[in-house]
Amino acid sequence: MTELVLSIGSSWQMYDLTFVVDKGLSCFRLNAGRLSAEEMQVWAARLDSLKQKGYDVDLFLDLPGRKCRVWGEFINTIPGSKLTISLSDKRSIGVRLSACGLYPSPEVGDIIKVRRRSSIVRLEVVEATNTFMTVVALDKGRVGGGYQVAVTNRYEPSQQLTFGDHLALNLVPDLQPSFVCASFSDSPSIPIMTRQKLSAIKQFPKLLSKVETKIGISALGLIAKESDGIVIGRDDLLMWFSHEEVDELTLEIIEKYIGSDKVIIPGSNYFTSLDKGLTSLSQGEAYFLKATLDLCPPFLYCNETTKANILPLVVENWKKYGSSKN
């Protein structure tokens, strides 16, 4: 039976948690890239209180990984328009990058992609210093407000844990998650270092590695050997692959590992219609959800539930399209 893993967001209240638990859902995800340490500790305590009352709940902790976002005001782009982006995370600056920054550091001639779901804007770097970069838009679109950004023409694999990863791992003794997910696992060094860190603090949750880039997909076999399971980062993979390719990869990975001892978890983009204000899954979403569940992965991530207001719709559609297939 596939369990739906609900992502807890800043808009959640205790009544949201009790609502979904009463509906039979018991797996929850804390995203350290989106929630503060204080928020995660509060929710871990609330989940623990449910355990004390006899509820069987599981907590998934996602490390932030090396995911860079562009923050600040939204800027509409057209081909040829110029934009200056600060490489500082100072809140007083208009359009800026998140603290982890771009890696490798941007250089003149680089192609930067900014993505929100499947919408991508390409930016060409025409000036780069230690503090800012000036880019020229190659596409019509929108930039800002937390959109993912990456240097795609010379992307280098993530091989070190970030400062944010270490901060989140230091919380594991307090949070007591059943699973820890190492995000942006581009190489086996990421799960190896994560397990070493967990062992050093005498914590032994199951270790998942999330593959979210083309390089991560190519190194999947080596990454899986160092992990207890694989999370398929379907949303972030859209930076590198089309929707159709991501769907194909999802099913291929599940089929490859489903009979092994690895926990395989497809993640995100199964409920995007609900996030857009609709009340039911699209025909395509319902079809692909069924195709995924027919392979019986143990868990399925739902990222859209960070917005608490769509929880009733997610539960309703999961009961309709999801749990009936298990």
C-alpha angles and dihedrals in degrees: 000000000000116000120210113230110211119209112225114221136192091261093062121111130192091262089059089057094048090046095058094039090053087052090058100259115132111164120092135183128209113198109207088196091064107026128063122238089252093052092049092049091051092052094044088054091050092050090048090053088057090051089053088056091054101264116141104224131163126208124209117196115202116200115221096238123185097315114144123201134188112232137188133055121358114255122196113218135203126184108286098020116133127226133181116214121192117227088210126093093217110139093219092065120088112228110013144154125252119260097267089062130199120310121233096030110254119262133189109282096028119135112227119195121206114195140188110176106310094337110104131183118194118213126190116212111232098167131020132180134161091272108033146008130214115214137185117219116237094186141041111252146087135295129193143039101089100318115158116254132190142166098243105175093066104015113172122206120256107248103160134060113248127235087255091054091055092048091052093046090053087062094056095094089057098039097043096200121189089219134027116199120205105211124214093020097180093160139016089258090077097061090038092055092042092053091047090053092048092048091050090058091041096245122136113183118150109280118227125187119210116213111206107153140058089251091052091052091051091052095042096118093054092043092050091054090061095044140068090222148349129244113203105220095210096172097051092043086068087077087069108022139038122254090257092050092049090051091050092047091049094056093042093053094046091049091048097053106022093097094046131082091263122109107230118198123180109206139206137342097071095104104032093125089065090050088055094056101266121130099219139037117267118252090255093050092048091048094050093043088056091047090052095046092047085069090054103226109186094236140015122201119227109197095172093074092078080094101071094199092073095051094101090052093047091051092047094049093043090054089048102042105012119037092037088065095054 
